[in-house]
Amino acid sequence: MGEFELIRRHFQRAKSGPAVALGIGDDCALLTPSPGHQLAISSDMLVEGHHFFPDVDPQALGHKALAVNLSDLAAMGARPLGFTLALALPQADDGWLHAFSDGLLALADDHGCPLVGGDTTRGPLNLCITVFGEVTPGHALRRDAARAGDELWLSGRTGEARLALERLRGTAWALAAPNDEDLCRQRLERPAPRLALGQALAGVAHAALDLSDGLAGDLGHILTASGVGAEIDLAALPVAPALQPLADADRLECLLNGGDDYELLFTAPASARDHILRAGTASATPVQRIGCITAEAGLRLLGPDGRMRPMSARSYDHFA
C-alpha cells in the first residue's frame, strides 16, 4: 500500500463540511469561515513514548489525537470548521490504520469537523493535528481576561486520567487502590471535548483554558496572563469515586496536578452564574464553582480546616 492509496483508503471522503470549499487532494485546503468571524487555530503533536504507550488501542489513539485539539477550540468558545493531519508511520499497517482512522473520523463526524488535508511519511509514530474553528470577534475566551472578583468554574472533574496513567506505569499507590479501571482508562484515552459548553460560554465567561497539564499548573497560565491571583476551595472540587480510597496526598496530586483531563477551567462574573448553570445543563456537562479570582497575586488553597495555604502553580514541561 503506497502513500496515496493509504490516504484514499483510510482518510479521504466524498463529502466535507459546509465551510470546506476544497478538501483533500490539492496543495492546500480552502475553508470559508462565516462572515464576520475570526479564525481560531490550534496544533497539537502526539509522540509515541511521550504522549501515549506503544500498545495503545489505535482507535482510542485516533479519538484522542483529535479530541485534544477540539478541546482547545472549546476553551476559546469556537466552533470547529475542519482539521489537517500530519502522520509519521513506521510502516503502513492496514489494520492499525483502519482502527486509527475509525476513532479519528468518528469523533470528527460527531462534532462536524472534517479532515481537509495533511501529510504522511515514514518514521517513528508521530501524530500532528491542526484544527481550525471560528468565533465571533470579542467573544473568544482568552487566558488574559480574568478579573479580580470573578468566580472560578470547572467542568466535569479531574484526576481519573492521572490515576489511570499511574496504574499503567505500575505506581504502587495507584495499584493498591480499588477503582473503576475501565472508566479511568476511558478518561485517559478517550477524553470528551467540551465544545457545546465552550460555545455557550463565549461572550459570557471571561477567561478559560482546557486542562491538559493539571488544574493548578494550567490555572497558573491564566493568573500570569491576567495579572491576578486565585483561591481554590478544596471542599468544592468534585472527587470521582475512584479517587476517594486514595491517601489524602495522592488524591490531591491527582486532583490538582494530574493532567490529561481536558475539562474547561474558566472565570466569570457572579452575574453569569445562572447562565453558566443553564449552559451546563443544556450541554449535559457538570459545572462546579471551585473558587474565585483575587487581586492579590499567587495561588492559594482553602483546606477543610478553614486555613488558606499557598500552593505552587506547577505544570508539566517537556523540557524541564
Contacts in CASP RR format, 6 or more apart in sequence:
PFRMAT RR
TARGET T0000
AUTHOR 0000-0000-0000
METHOD contacts of the structure
MODEL  1
MGEFELIRRHFQRAKSGPAVALGIGDDCALLTPSPGHQLAISSDMLVEGH
HFFPDVDPQALGHKALAVNLSDLAAMGARPLGFTLALALPQADDGWLHAF
SDGLLALADDHGCPLVGGDTTRGPLNLCITVFGEVTPGHALRRDAARAGD
ELWLSGRTGEARLALERLRGTAWALAAPNDEDLCRQRLERPAPRLALGQA
LAGVAHAALDLSDGLAGDLGHILTASGVGAEIDLAALPVAPALQPLADAD
RLECLLNGGDDYELLFTAPASARDHILRAGTASATPVQRIGCITAEAGLR
LLGPDGRMRPMSARSYDHFA
1 9 0 8 1.000
1 92 0 8 1.000
1 94 0 8 1.000
2 92 0 8 1.000
3 92 0 8 1.000
3 120 0 8 1.000
6 92 0 8 1.000
6 97 0 8 1.000
6 120 0 8 1.000
7 24 0 8 1.000
7 120 0 8 1.000
9 94 0 8 1.000
9 97 0 8 1.000
10 97 0 8 1.000
10 98 0 8 1.000
10 100 0 8 1.000
10 101 0 8 1.000
11 24 0 8 1.000
11 85 0 8 1.000
11 101 0 8 1.000
11 105 0 8 1.000
11 115 0 8 1.000
12 24 0 8 1.000
12 25 0 8 1.000
13 24 0 8 1.000
13 105 0 8 1.000
13 114 0 8 1.000
13 115 0 8 1.000
15 114 0 8 1.000
16 23 0 8 1.000
16 114 0 8 1.000
16 116 0 8 1.000
17 82 0 8 1.000
17 112 0 8 1.000
17 114 0 8 1.000
19 31 0 8 1.000
19 32 0 8 1.000
19 33 0 8 1.000
19 34 0 8 1.000
19 81 0 8 1.000
19 82 0 8 1.000
19 134 0 8 1.000
20 29 0 8 1.000
20 30 0 8 1.000
20 31 0 8 1.000
20 32 0 8 1.000
20 81 0 8 1.000
20 82 0 8 1.000
20 114 0 8 1.000
20 116 0 8 1.000
21 30 0 8 1.000
21 31 0 8 1.000
21 32 0 8 1.000
22 28 0 8 1.000
22 29 0 8 1.000
22 30 0 8 1.000
23 29 0 8 1.000
23 30 0 8 1.000
23 114 0 8 1.000
23 116 0 8 1.000
23 117 0 8 1.000
24 115 0 8 1.000
24 116 0 8 1.000
24 117 0 8 1.000
24 118 0 8 1.000
25 117 0 8 1.000
29 84 0 8 1.000
29 116 0 8 1.000
29 117 0 8 1.000
31 81 0 8 1.000
31 82 0 8 1.000
31 116 0 8 1.000
31 132 0 8 1.000
33 39 0 8 1.000
33 81 0 8 1.000
33 133 0 8 1.000
33 134 0 8 1.000
34 134 0 8 1.000
36 136 0 8 1.000
36 137 0 8 1.000
37 134 0 8 1.000
37 135 0 8 1.000
37 136 0 8 1.000
37 137 0 8 1.000
38 134 0 8 1.000
38 135 0 8 1.000
38 136 0 8 1.000
38 137 0 8 1.000
38 140 0 8 1.000
39 81 0 8 1.000
39 132 0 8 1.000
39 133 0 8 1.000
39 134 0 8 1.000
40 73 0 8 1.000
40 76 0 8 1.000
40 77 0 8 1.000
40 78 0 8 1.000
40 132 0 8 1.000
40 133 0 8 1.000
40 134 0 8 1.000
40 135 0 8 1.000
40 140 0 8 1.000
41 130 0 8 1.000
41 131 0 8 1.000
41 132 0 8 1.000
41 133 0 8 1.000
42 69 0 8 1.000
42 72 0 8 1.000
42 73 0 8 1.000
42 130 0 8 1.000
42 131 0 8 1.000
43 69 0 8 1.000
43 128 0 8 1.000
43 129 0 8 1.000
43 130 0 8 1.000
43 131 0 8 1.000
44 65 0 8 1.000
44 68 0 8 1.000
44 69 0 8 1.000
44 72 0 8 1.000
44 128 0 8 1.000
44 129 0 8 1.000
45 51 0 8 1.000
45 126 0 8 1.000
45 127 0 8 1.000
45 128 0 8 1.000
46 52 0 8 1.000
46 61 0 8 1.000
46 64 0 8 1.000
46 65 0 8 1.000
46 68 0 8 1.000
46 126 0 8 1.000
46 127 0 8 1.000
46 128 0 8 1.000
47 124 0 8 1.000
47 125 0 8 1.000
47 126 0 8 1.000
47 127 0 8 1.000
48 54 0 8 1.000
48 124 0 8 1.000
48 125 0 8 1.000
48 126 0 8 1.000
50 318 0 8 1.000
52 61 0 8 1.000
52 64 0 8 1.000
53 168 0 8 1.000
54 125 0 8 1.000
56 189 0 8 1.000
57 99 0 8 1.000
57 189 0 8 1.000
58 96 0 8 1.000
58 97 0 8 1.000
58 99 0 8 1.000
58 100 0 8 1.000
59 99 0 8 1.000
59 100 0 8 1.000
59 102 0 8 1.000
59 103 0 8 1.000
60 103 0 8 1.000
60 189 0 8 1.000
60 190 0 8 1.000
61 100 0 8 1.000
61 127 0 8 1.000
61 189 0 8 1.000
62 100 0 8 1.000
62 101 0 8 1.000
62 103 0 8 1.000
62 104 0 8 1.000
62 107 0 8 1.000
62 127 0 8 1.000
63 103 0 8 1.000
63 104 0 8 1.000
63 106 0 8 1.000
63 107 0 8 1.000
63 189 0 8 1.000
63 190 0 8 1.000
64 189 0 8 1.000
64 190 0 8 1.000
64 191 0 8 1.000
65 85 0 8 1.000
65 104 0 8 1.000
65 127 0 8 1.000
65 129 0 8 1.000
66 83 0 8 1.000
66 104 0 8 1.000
66 107 0 8 1.000
66 108 0 8 1.000
66 113 0 8 1.000
66 129 0 8 1.000
66 131 0 8 1.000
67 107 0 8 1.000
67 190 0 8 1.000
67 191 0 8 1.000
67 192 0 8 1.000
67 193 0 8 1.000
67 262 0 8 1.000
68 129 0 8 1.000
68 191 0 8 1.000
68 193 0 8 1.000
68 212 0 8 1.000
68 262 0 8 1.000
69 83 0 8 1.000
69 129 0 8 1.000
69 130 0 8 1.000
69 131 0 8 1.000
70 80 0 8 1.000
70 107 0 8 1.000
70 111 0 8 1.000
70 113 0 8 1.000
70 131 0 8 1.000
70 193 0 8 1.000
70 195 0 8 1.000
71 191 0 8 1.000
71 193 0 8 1.000
71 194 0 8 1.000
71 210 0 8 1.000
71 212 0 8 1.000
71 262 0 8 1.000
72 131 0 8 1.000
72 210 0 8 1.000
73 79 0 8 1.000
73 80 0 8 1.000
73 131 0 8 1.000
73 133 0 8 1.000
73 193 0 8 1.000
73 195 0 8 1.000
74 193 0 8 1.000
74 194 0 8 1.000
74 195 0 8 1.000
74 197 0 8 1.000
74 198 0 8 1.000
74 199 0 8 1.000
74 210 0 8 1.000
74 264 0 8 1.000
75 141 0 8 1.000
75 198 0 8 1.000
75 208 0 8 1.000
75 209 0 8 1.000
75 210 0 8 1.000
75 264 0 8 1.000
76 135 0 8 1.000
76 140 0 8 1.000
76 141 0 8 1.000
76 142 0 8 1.000
76 202 0 8 1.000
76 208 0 8 1.000
77 135 0 8 1.000
77 139 0 8 1.000
77 140 0 8 1.000
77 141 0 8 1.000
77 198 0 8 1.000
77 199 0 8 1.000
77 201 0 8 1.000
77 202 0 8 1.000
77 208 0 8 1.000
78 133 0 8 1.000
78 134 0 8 1.000
78 135 0 8 1.000
78 140 0 8 1.000
78 199 0 8 1.000
78 202 0 8 1.000
79 133 0 8 1.000
79 134 0 8 1.000
79 135 0 8 1.000
79 195 0 8 1.000
79 199 0 8 1.000
80 111 0 8 1.000
80 112 0 8 1.000
80 113 0 8 1.000
80 131 0 8 1.000
80 132 0 8 1.000
80 133 0 8 1.000
80 195 0 8 1.000
81 113 0 8 1.000
81 132 0 8 1.000
81 133 0 8 1.000
81 134 0 8 1.000
82 108 0 8 1.000
82 112 0 8 1.000
82 113 0 8 1.000
82 114 0 8 1.000
82 115 0 8 1.000
82 116 0 8 1.000
82 131 0 8 1.000
82 132 0 8 1.000
82 133 0 8 1.000
83 108 0 8 1.000
83 113 0 8 1.000
83 114 0 8 1.000
83 115 0 8 1.000
83 116 0 8 1.000
83 129 0 8 1.000
83 130 0 8 1.000
83 131 0 8 1.000
83 132 0 8 1.000
84 115 0 8 1.000
84 116 0 8 1.000
84 117 0 8 1.000
84 118 0 8 1.000
84 129 0 8 1.000
84 130 0 8 1.000
85 104 0 8 1.000
85 115 0 8 1.000
85 117 0 8 1.000
85 118 0 8 1.000
85 119 0 8 1.000
85 127 0 8 1.000
85 128 0 8 1.000
85 129 0 8 1.000
86 118 0 8 1.000
86 119 0 8 1.000
86 120 0 8 1.000
86 126 0 8 1.000
86 127 0 8 1.000
86 128 0 8 1.000
86 129 0 8 1.000
86 130 0 8 1.000
87 118 0 8 1.000
87 119 0 8 1.000
87 120 0 8 1.000
87 121 0 8 1.000
87 126 0 8 1.000
87 127 0 8 1.000
87 128 0 8 1.000
88 120 0 8 1.000
88 121 0 8 1.000
88 122 0 8 1.000
88 123 0 8 1.000
88 124 0 8 1.000
88 125 0 8 1.000
88 126 0 8 1.000
88 127 0 8 1.000
89 97 0 8 1.000
89 120 0 8 1.000
89 121 0 8 1.000
89 122 0 8 1.000
89 123 0 8 1.000
89 125 0 8 1.000
90 122 0 8 1.000
90 123 0 8 1.000
90 124 0 8 1.000
90 125 0 8 1.000
91 122 0 8 1.000
104 115 0 8 1.000
105 115 0 8 1.000
108 114 0 8 1.000
108 115 0 8 1.000
111 193 0 8 1.000
111 195 0 8 1.000
113 131 0 8 1.000
116 132 0 8 1.000
135 202 0 8 1.000
136 202 0 8 1.000
136 203 0 8 1.000
138 203 0 8 1.000
139 202 0 8 1.000
139 203 0 8 1.000
140 202 0 8 1.000
141 198 0 8 1.000
141 201 0 8 1.000
141 202 0 8 1.000
141 203 0 8 1.000
141 205 0 8 1.000
141 206 0 8 1.000
141 207 0 8 1.000
141 208 0 8 1.000
141 266 0 8 1.000
142 207 0 8 1.000
142 208 0 8 1.000
142 225 0 8 1.000
143 207 0 8 1.000
143 208 0 8 1.000
143 209 0 8 1.000
143 221 0 8 1.000
143 222 0 8 1.000
143 225 0 8 1.000
143 226 0 8 1.000
144 207 0 8 1.000
144 225 0 8 1.000
144 226 0 8 1.000
145 206 0 8 1.000
145 207 0 8 1.000
145 226 0 8 1.000
145 267 0 8 1.000
146 206 0 8 1.000
146 207 0 8 1.000
146 222 0 8 1.000
146 223 0 8 1.000
146 225 0 8 1.000
146 226 0 8 1.000
146 227 0 8 1.000
146 228 0 8 1.000
146 267 0 8 1.000
146 293 0 8 1.000
147 206 0 8 1.000
147 226 0 8 1.000
147 228 0 8 1.000
147 267 0 8 1.000
147 269 0 8 1.000
147 293 0 8 1.000
148 228 0 8 1.000
148 229 0 8 1.000
148 293 0 8 1.000
148 294 0 8 1.000
148 295 0 8 1.000
149 269 0 8 1.000
149 270 0 8 1.000
149 292 0 8 1.000
149 293 0 8 1.000
149 294 0 8 1.000
149 295 0 8 1.000
150 206 0 8 1.000
150 207 0 8 1.000
150 267 0 8 1.000
150 268 0 8 1.000
150 269 0 8 1.000
150 292 0 8 1.000
150 293 0 8 1.000
151 267 0 8 1.000
151 268 0 8 1.000
151 269 0 8 1.000
151 270 0 8 1.000
151 273 0 8 1.000
151 289 0 8 1.000
151 291 0 8 1.000
151 292 0 8 1.000
151 293 0 8 1.000
152 219 0 8 1.000
152 230 0 8 1.000
152 231 0 8 1.000
152 232 0 8 1.000
152 265 0 8 1.000
152 266 0 8 1.000
152 267 0 8 1.000
152 289 0 8 1.000
152 290 0 8 1.000
152 291 0 8 1.000
152 292 0 8 1.000
152 293 0 8 1.000
153 205 0 8 1.000
153 264 0 8 1.000
153 265 0 8 1.000
153 266 0 8 1.000
153 267 0 8 1.000
153 268 0 8 1.000
153 276 0 8 1.000
153 287 0 8 1.000
153 288 0 8 1.000
153 289 0 8 1.000
153 290 0 8 1.000
154 215 0 8 1.000
154 237 0 8 1.000
154 238 0 8 1.000
154 263 0 8 1.000
154 264 0 8 1.000
154 265 0 8 1.000
154 287 0 8 1.000
154 288 0 8 1.000
154 290 0 8 1.000
155 194 0 8 1.000
155 197 0 8 1.000
155 263 0 8 1.000
155 264 0 8 1.000
155 265 0 8 1.000
155 266 0 8 1.000
155 280 0 8 1.000
155 285 0 8 1.000
155 286 0 8 1.000
155 287 0 8 1.000
156 238 0 8 1.000
156 263 0 8 1.000
156 285 0 8 1.000
156 286 0 8 1.000
156 287 0 8 1.000
156 288 0 8 1.000
157 237 0 8 1.000
157 238 0 8 1.000
157 239 0 8 1.000
157 240 0 8 1.000
157 261 0 8 1.000
157 263 0 8 1.000
157 286 0 8 1.000
158 211 0 8 1.000
158 214 0 8 1.000
158 215 0 8 1.000
158 237 0 8 1.000
158 238 0 8 1.000
158 254 0 8 1.000
158 255 0 8 1.000
158 256 0 8 1.000
158 258 0 8 1.000
158 259 0 8 1.000
158 261 0 8 1.000
158 263 0 8 1.000
159 187 0 8 1.000
159 240 0 8 1.000
159 243 0 8 1.000
159 254 0 8 1.000
159 255 0 8 1.000
159 258 0 8 1.000
159 259 0 8 1.000
159 261 0 8 1.000
160 183 0 8 1.000
160 184 0 8 1.000
160 187 0 8 1.000
160 188 0 8 1.000
160 240 0 8 1.000
160 242 0 8 1.000
160 243 0 8 1.000
160 254 0 8 1.000
160 261 0 8 1.000
161 184 0 8 1.000
161 187 0 8 1.000
161 188 0 8 1.000
161 191 0 8 1.000
161 258 0 8 1.000
161 259 0 8 1.000
161 260 0 8 1.000
161 261 0 8 1.000
162 253 0 8 1.000
162 254 0 8 1.000
162 257 0 8 1.000
162 258 0 8 1.000
162 259 0 8 1.000
162 260 0 8 1.000
162 261 0 8 1.000
163 174 0 8 1.000
163 177 0 8 1.000
163 179 0 8 1.000
163 184 0 8 1.000
163 242 0 8 1.000
163 243 0 8 1.000
163 246 0 8 1.000
163 254 0 8 1.000
164 181 0 8 1.000
164 184 0 8 1.000
164 185 0 8 1.000
164 187 0 8 1.000
164 188 0 8 1.000
164 189 0 8 1.000
165 188 0 8 1.000
165 260 0 8 1.000
166 173 0 8 1.000
166 174 0 8 1.000
167 174 0 8 1.000
167 175 0 8 1.000
167 179 0 8 1.000
167 181 0 8 1.000
167 184 0 8 1.000
168 188 0 8 1.000
173 246 0 8 1.000
173 247 0 8 1.000
173 250 0 8 1.000
174 250 0 8 1.000
177 242 0 8 1.000
177 245 0 8 1.000
177 246 0 8 1.000
177 250 0 8 1.000
178 245 0 8 1.000
179 241 0 8 1.000
179 242 0 8 1.000
179 243 0 8 1.000
179 245 0 8 1.000
180 241 0 8 1.000
180 242 0 8 1.000
183 242 0 8 1.000
184 240 0 8 1.000
184 242 0 8 1.000
187 260 0 8 1.000
187 261 0 8 1.000
188 260 0 8 1.000
191 260 0 8 1.000
191 261 0 8 1.000
191 262 0 8 1.000
192 262 0 8 1.000
193 210 0 8 1.000
193 262 0 8 1.000
194 210 0 8 1.000
194 262 0 8 1.000
194 263 0 8 1.000
194 264 0 8 1.000
194 283 0 8 1.000
194 285 0 8 1.000
196 282 0 8 1.000
196 283 0 8 1.000
196 284 0 8 1.000
196 285 0 8 1.000
197 264 0 8 1.000
197 279 0 8 1.000
197 280 0 8 1.000
197 283 0 8 1.000
197 285 0 8 1.000
197 287 0 8 1.000
198 208 0 8 1.000
198 264 0 8 1.000
198 279 0 8 1.000
198 283 0 8 1.000
200 279 0 8 1.000
200 280 0 8 1.000
200 282 0 8 1.000
200 283 0 8 1.000
201 208 0 8 1.000
201 264 0 8 1.000
201 266 0 8 1.000
201 268 0 8 1.000
201 276 0 8 1.000
201 279 0 8 1.000
204 268 0 8 1.000
204 272 0 8 1.000
204 275 0 8 1.000
204 276 0 8 1.000
204 279 0 8 1.000
205 266 0 8 1.000
205 267 0 8 1.000
205 268 0 8 1.000
205 272 0 8 1.000
205 276 0 8 1.000
206 266 0 8 1.000
206 267 0 8 1.000
206 268 0 8 1.000
206 269 0 8 1.000
207 222 0 8 1.000
207 225 0 8 1.000
207 226 0 8 1.000
207 266 0 8 1.000
207 267 0 8 1.000
208 264 0 8 1.000
208 265 0 8 1.000
208 266 0 8 1.000
208 267 0 8 1.000
209 218 0 8 1.000
209 221 0 8 1.000
209 222 0 8 1.000
209 264 0 8 1.000
209 265 0 8 1.000
209 266 0 8 1.000
210 218 0 8 1.000
210 262 0 8 1.000
210 263 0 8 1.000
210 264 0 8 1.000
210 265 0 8 1.000
211 218 0 8 1.000
211 259 0 8 1.000
211 261 0 8 1.000
211 262 0 8 1.000
211 263 0 8 1.000
211 264 0 8 1.000
211 265 0 8 1.000
212 218 0 8 1.000
212 259 0 8 1.000
212 260 0 8 1.000
212 261 0 8 1.000
212 262 0 8 1.000
213 258 0 8 1.000
213 259 0 8 1.000
213 315 0 8 1.000
213 316 0 8 1.000
214 256 0 8 1.000
214 257 0 8 1.000
214 258 0 8 1.000
214 259 0 8 1.000
214 261 0 8 1.000
214 315 0 8 1.000
214 316 0 8 1.000
215 232 0 8 1.000
215 255 0 8 1.000
215 256 0 8 1.000
215 257 0 8 1.000
215 258 0 8 1.000
215 259 0 8 1.000
215 261 0 8 1.000
215 265 0 8 1.000
216 232 0 8 1.000
216 256 0 8 1.000
216 257 0 8 1.000
216 299 0 8 1.000
216 311 0 8 1.000
216 312 0 8 1.000
216 313 0 8 1.000
216 314 0 8 1.000
216 315 0 8 1.000
217 257 0 8 1.000
217 313 0 8 1.000
217 314 0 8 1.000
217 315 0 8 1.000
218 265 0 8 1.000
218 315 0 8 1.000
219 230 0 8 1.000
219 232 0 8 1.000
219 265 0 8 1.000
219 299 0 8 1.000
219 313 0 8 1.000
220 230 0 8 1.000
220 299 0 8 1.000
220 313 0 8 1.000
220 315 0 8 1.000
221 315 0 8 1.000
222 228 0 8 1.000
222 230 0 8 1.000
222 265 0 8 1.000
222 267 0 8 1.000
223 229 0 8 1.000
223 230 0 8 1.000
223 297 0 8 1.000
223 298 0 8 1.000
223 299 0 8 1.000
223 313 0 8 1.000
226 293 0 8 1.000
227 297 0 8 1.000
228 293 0 8 1.000
228 294 0 8 1.000
228 295 0 8 1.000
228 297 0 8 1.000
229 293 0 8 1.000
229 294 0 8 1.000
229 295 0 8 1.000
229 296 0 8 1.000
229 297 0 8 1.000
229 298 0 8 1.000
229 299 0 8 1.000
230 291 0 8 1.000
230 292 0 8 1.000
230 293 0 8 1.000
230 294 0 8 1.000
230 298 0 8 1.000
230 299 0 8 1.000
230 300 0 8 1.000
231 291 0 8 1.000
231 292 0 8 1.000
231 294 0 8 1.000
231 299 0 8 1.000
231 300 0 8 1.000
231 301 0 8 1.000
231 302 0 8 1.000
231 308 0 8 1.000
232 256 0 8 1.000
232 290 0 8 1.000
232 291 0 8 1.000
232 299 0 8 1.000
232 300 0 8 1.000
232 301 0 8 1.000
232 302 0 8 1.000
232 311 0 8 1.000
233 290 0 8 1.000
233 291 0 8 1.000
233 302 0 8 1.000
233 303 0 8 1.000
234 252 0 8 1.000
234 301 0 8 1.000
234 302 0 8 1.000
234 303 0 8 1.000
234 304 0 8 1.000
235 302 0 8 1.000
235 303 0 8 1.000
235 304 0 8 1.000
236 288 0 8 1.000
236 289 0 8 1.000
236 290 0 8 1.000
236 291 0 8 1.000
237 255 0 8 1.000
237 288 0 8 1.000
237 290 0 8 1.000
238 286 0 8 1.000
238 288 0 8 1.000
239 251 0 8 1.000
239 255 0 8 1.000
243 251 0 8 1.000
243 254 0 8 1.000
243 255 0 8 1.000
244 251 0 8 1.000
246 254 0 8 1.000
256 301 0 8 1.000
256 311 0 8 1.000
257 314 0 8 1.000
257 315 0 8 1.000
259 316 0 8 1.000
267 293 0 8 1.000
268 276 0 8 1.000
273 289 0 8 1.000
276 287 0 8 1.000
277 287 0 8 1.000
279 285 0 8 1.000
279 287 0 8 1.000
280 286 0 8 1.000
280 287 0 8 1.000
291 302 0 8 1.000
298 310 0 8 1.000
298 313 0 8 1.000
299 310 0 8 1.000
299 311 0 8 1.000
299 312 0 8 1.000
299 313 0 8 1.000
300 308 0 8 1.000
300 309 0 8 1.000
300 310 0 8 1.000
300 311 0 8 1.000
301 308 0 8 1.000
301 309 0 8 1.000
301 310 0 8 1.000
301 311 0 8 1.000
302 308 0 8 1.000
303 309 0 8 1.000
END
